[in-house]
Amino acid sequence: MDELKAIIFDVDGTLAETERDGHRVAFNRAFSDVGLDWNWSNSLYGELLAVSGGKERLRYYLERDRPDFDPPGSLDDWIVAVHKRKNHYYQELLAAGAIPPRPGVKRLIQEARDRGIRLAIATTSALPNAMAVLEQILDPSWFEVVAAGDVVPEKKPAPDIYHYALEQLQLTARDCVAIEDSCQGLAAARAAGLKPIITVNDYTRNQDFAGALLVLNHLGEPDRPFEVRWGAADGATYLDVDLLRRLHRASVG
């Protein structure tokens, strides 16, 4: 019988509300640093999240909304420099405790670790940013693999980062469950052979999650039940290892 051997987590929007309260705020501070009055509002940032990766998102914004922008020097160099400033502010926000974990995250990860289920990360976020999240809200040493950023050629919705994580774990997709928050993450996981569980946030709640095992508003706590958006939770009110195993067993059976 196929058994659940590992859980592979996305980071931004899945482990914490890093997009709304972290990356967006940090981008705005970086823009101010370089003398620009640009402001990425919550609604605008929600649109930009259609593009995975911070540098890619900034380039898309320039092409779509600021086609007349004339950077000092090379556009590629300017994007890299602004993104570096953004990352500095993002890590400051994390260090200040401004971005707490989402409900159920710490509980589920601790339980999985205690019960011998391996843990991994698969994110398009830059490695320093992913590590900063893990250091602030969890323990990076709990994760055997932290697959992040530019370690693969294509970012989500391409499956590259999941293929890389599975290769590093030396497991197959049938051995694992992914936990994601967006349709891009869903597409990446499914293209790699995984059937993910989705925990939506304000930016992704209305996306199409056809093909997910379960769609929740968050992972839930014993005193803070989740809301099932799609799928069957067998009467459970929070996501724990037993529910994960039942979902995984049904998906590979």
Secondary structure, DSSP 8 states (H G I E B T S, - for coil): -----EEEE--BTTTB-HIIIIIHHHHHHHHHHTT------HHHHHHHTTS-SHHHHHHHHHHHH-TT---SS-HHHHHHHHHHHHHHHHHHHHHTT-S-B-TTHHHHHHHHHHTT-EEEEEESS-HHHHHHHHHHHS-GGG-SEEEEGGGSSS-TTSSHHHHHHHHHHT--GGGEEEEESSHHHHHHHHHTT---EEE--TTTTTS--TT-SEEESS--BTTB---EEES--TT-SS--HHHHHHHHHHHH-
